[in-house]
Amino acid sequence: MRFHLLFLTSLLTFSAFKAYAQNLNSVAVVLTNSSELIIRGSSNLTHFKCQIDQEFEKDTIMLSTQLKNKKVLLNNALVAFNIDKFHCGQPGINKDFKETLKYKEYPNIYIKIREIGIKSLSTGSIIPTQVTVSTELELAGKKQDYEITFEEISFKDGIISFKGSKTVHMTDFDITPPRVLLGLIQVNDRLNISFDFNIHIIKK
């Protein structure tokens, strides 16, 4: 998976990122395998959780960045997640989940990162307590814009860790929430996407 995420260096401080970005146009990026992407949903009878299970590759990337008003603007920052690598705990739910997301026609979920802004810092700390990321989410061939807030951020031993979540609706992507078992089970429209990422960035 090509993980185009130069923007994550902005999690240190805006001023530090500015000095860094002026002399950097390529990095090796590693999304560690302790990272998680989880999609949660529910029906009229139960809840379900689908978690991605795939190896993440090290990649060298080139990104164009622009610094403006304490924000980082990016071009070509794209993340792809293979829907077939999600597992929901039971074979029947796996099958329904993937078919609902039209994975045979659209095998990947894409997240394009457009802009990152630091909203707040802890007193006496260089690590932000809240970062907002403006994104474009593509699901089943349809695109929607979202702002995602990450609030649990840490930096240790060269690894940046951050957590956040966003609620979306299937119907926003022209996906009809499925009915199963002759219509007795109705899946709800709302999905919650949780991000728990651990990123190692190596200057080239």
C-alpha positions, 0 to 999 in steps of 0.5 A: 500500500502506498502511504503518501503521508509527508504531512505527518511531520506537521504533528511536531510543531508548525514552526519545526515543520516549516524549517523541515519542509523547506529542505525536504522533498522526499521521505521514506514512510513506514506505517507500522503494522500495529496501526489500525483502521476500523469501521463500525456499524450497527443493525436493528439487532446487533453491532459489527466491527470490521478491521483491516488486516494487511501488511504496510509497505515502506515507500519513498514518495514525493509530495508538494507542500505549501505553508499558509496561515499555520496550515500545511497544504498538500498535493498528491497525498493519497492513502489506499485501503484494500477492502478485501483485507477487512475482517468483521469476525464472521464469514457472513458479515465479511461477505455482506460488508464487502459486497455492500461497499462494492469491493469487486468494482471499487476494491479500495477506500481512498483518503486524500489529505488536502490540509492539516492544521494545528488547533491546540498545544499543551502548555509547555509541550511541542506536541499538539493536543488536537490536529484537524485534517481536511480530507476527501474520502472516496468510497464505492467510486463516490467522493465526499469531503470531511474534516477529521480531528485527531486528539490523541497524539504522541511522539516517541522513539521516532514514531508518531502515533495518533488517534481519531474518528469520523462518522459517515453515512453510506447513502452519501456514497450512493450505497443502500444500507443492506437488508438480510435474512428476508429483510428481518435485519436492517443495517443502519446508514451510519458508519464510524471510521476509527484511525489508530496509526503509528508512523515512522518517517525517515528523512532521505 
